[in-house]
Amino acid sequence: MGHISDTIRSLHARLPEGVELVAVSKFHPAEALREAYDAGQRIFGESRVQELIEKQPLLPADIRWHFIGHLQTNKVKQLVGKVAMIESVDSEKLLELIDRLSAAAGVTSRVLMQVHVAAEETKFGFLPDELLDYFTSRRFENLKATHICGLMGMATNTDDQARISDDFHKIAGLRQHILQLCPDLRGFDTLSMGMSDDYPLAIEAGSNLIRIGTAIFGQRQY
Ligand SMILES: *Cc1c(COP(=O)(O)O)cnc(C)c1O
């Protein structure tokens, strides 16, 4: 029993009912993912298209791959139809492109909209007001081959627990607000929040999908 399988098993045992784990395996070799798989893990998160495409054929077919990185428009075509979820849709332009290429490929893409609430300038995502505008004007009704399953977000990178918790509650509150605006919205259930250092706070705030890399696989070698 290695560290990876021990951590997967203890996370599975400890996570509350209804909270799913994405094992964030970016920059780790296929053997590391295999160990996690053998311990029962089925959802893996990758942040680079090329790396995901290379790892997929080396690993079992029942893995559900989640794309979690910034997705460049010129890579969308390679990704569509290959993943269970794109968690990091950070612009309408990207969303429309995913939709167009999914329709052309005859598949339905499941996506999350990435929300930007953190203090850092560098984080991608929709501002809360942009998302409210998107749903108020019901532009999602134009999508033909894309299902928006919820929101993904990150907290500010800080040691201030109150600030982190506040960011997560903001994202959870935004989902509620969107559901009030569009009560007929179906399957807008997923709230992907929480990483190695802050996932307990995220779960407290209502996360039902946590994305954990370092705590499972160790430090990444970039
Ligand atoms: C890398 C990454 C994670 C995992 O972060 P850890 O701190 O290693 O757990 C989670 N979410 C996103 C979007 C990431 O890019």
The ligand as a MOL file (V3000), in Angstrom:
LIG
                    3D

  0  0  0     0  0            999 V3000
M  V30 BEGIN CTAB
M  V30 COUNTS 15 15 0 0 0
M  V30 BEGIN ATOM
M  V30 1 C -4.0440 21.9010 -9.8480 0
M  V30 2 C -5.4690 22.1990 -9.5470 0
M  V30 3 C -6.1210 21.6490 -8.4220 0
M  V30 4 C -5.4120 20.7810 -7.3960 0
M  V30 5 O -4.7160 21.5670 -6.4830 0
M  V30 6 P -3.9440 20.8980 -5.2430 0
M  V30 7 O -3.5890 22.0670 -4.4010 0
M  V30 8 O -2.7460 20.2040 -5.7980 0
M  V30 9 O -4.8850 19.9780 -4.5590 0
M  V30 10 C -7.4670 21.9080 -8.2650 0
M  V30 11 N -8.1480 22.6790 -9.1260 0
M  V30 12 C -7.5640 23.2380 -10.1980 0
M  V30 13 C -8.3880 24.0750 -11.1120 0
M  V30 14 C -6.2090 23.0200 -10.4410 0
M  V30 15 O -5.6410 23.5930 -11.5150 0
M  V30 END ATOM
M  V30 BEGIN BOND
M  V30 1 1 1 2
M  V30 2 1 2 3
M  V30 3 2 2 14
M  V30 4 1 3 4
M  V30 5 2 3 10
M  V30 6 1 4 5
M  V30 7 1 5 6
M  V30 8 2 6 7
M  V30 9 1 6 8
M  V30 10 1 6 9
M  V30 11 1 10 11
M  V30 12 2 11 12
M  V30 13 1 12 13
M  V30 14 1 12 14
M  V30 15 1 14 15
M  V30 END BOND
M  V30 END CTAB
M  END
